Amino acid sequence: MAESSGDGRRFGRTPDRPRGARHWAAEQEVIGPGLQAVMLWAQLCVESAAGAVLVDVDGNEIIDFQGAGGVNSIGHANPRLIAALTAELATAPAGAFGSAGRRAMAESLRGFLPPPLDRIQLYSGGTEAVEAALRLAKSVTGKHEFLSFWGGFHGKTLGSLALTAGARTGLGPLPSGYFSAPYANCYHCPLKMTFPSCGYACVETVRDTVKENSTGALAALVVEPVQGRSGNVVPPPGYLTALASVADEFDALLIVDEMMTGFGRTGEPFAFMRDEVTPDIVTVGKGMGAGYPVTGVISTADLMAASPFSDPSASSSSFGAFPLACRAVATTTDVLVDEDLPSRVGKLGAEMLAALEPLVDESPLVGDVRGAGFAIGIELVADKRSRRPLDKDTFRKTFLALVDAGVLVMTGGTTLRLYPPLNVDAELAEQAVEIIRRVLIDGAASQHLEEVPA
């Protein structure tokens, strides 16, 4: 059933989508396996997009709160980004030369990056930037061990995969010198404790993990300020500050992976600012280019001067700092600043979270609702008391019920993850929230859902 908006638009998908079915089948004759689960489930074929709305090849309109996991930061087909990239494309050379685009990026970032983090090196993919951050940490410290966290995600190449605890089955052997510890996931506390009475017991576990596993060569802790893949898990206040003290204790660096959270997603320019901590190294991407594939490593001038990271060609990338990439970063940053989007996200995100939190009591499926800004998670459970995850088939049907009702979301485990554009229209955001609420409260009436025991 389509959902009407205040301006007469109707969101949702019709059961019969012949053009989409033919389009999807034609693609699959060439495309290899391993696509994102949500894409395989939805089989959504987009003909056009604007702002937070997708139009599929059959003419159905869907509100996009999946946003490519946070990539769509300033809206699909943003007019300023289109104009900037179109103009740049007319003259841009292929190569990482000094260019008008790179100069514009430097000027835009100069006022956006929090001191003393005043240097950036560009790459084309998230895992590539994470690998560069590891090389930088090795160069600075002369050490080679890294500690990451359960439930985190950092990439799929060898070093970043070794950081990604819980997603490595069948992909060994991995490099030595990598170990992991529990993250501050208070809804599923691995230590069976409660914050704040726990006194950051999980941080003490980090200390113990280093003491028991390290050979004295810990280069860095690598952590997400909000864990995306695990369902937008937001740690308690002070967590990053406590981790920074652990890094200091072992003469190691703190690397904060802001691929999903940086550039305004959580209501601040960078999510680590919620804890008033200054990391040594930050990895960024996704929303930084608003759809253009560009990522980066941010640090200080002093740290980036370390060899061999700073040696000629030691930190370059085939597509890093190409003019189009630089122009995308510059334009996205300018839009964030000119429209004061981080502040807007903080306010509107809190309103959305407040509207969704009652689902814990109202829906038989919802165990937890959490979030920071426009990174919101709705965790679905089979049993609220034990917090046992919803079975995969029912979760998939719930996801599809949302798409058919007119809202596309991201998933992680059995959590629905919401990543609206930072400049999403407030009325459209309210409508998306109401669709989500209706599906999760009255979902048993949907053609996709069967009754799920409480």
Secondary structure, 3 states (H helix, E strand, C coil): CCEECCCCCEECCCCCCHHHHHHHHHHHCCCCCCCCHHHHHHCCCEEEEEECEEEECCCCEEEEECHHHHCCCCCECCHHHHHHHHHHHCCCCCCCCCCHHHHHHHHHHHCCCCCCCCEEEEECCHHHHHHHHHHHHHHHHCCCEEEEECCCCCCCCHHHHHHCCCCCCCCCCCCCCEEEECCCCHHHCCCCCCCCCCCCHHHHHHHHHHHHHCCCCEEEEEECCCECCCCCECCCCCHHHHHHHHHHHCCCEEEEEECCCCCCCCCCCCHHHHHCCCCCEEEECHHHCCCCCCEEEEECHHHHCCCCCCCCCCCCCCCCCCHHHHHHHHHHHHHHHHCCHHHHHHHHHHHHHHHHCCHHHHCCCEEEEEEECCEEEEEEEEECCCCEECCHHHHHHHHHHHHHHCEEEEEECCEEEECCCCCCCHHHHHHHHHHHHHHHHCHHHCCCCCCCCC
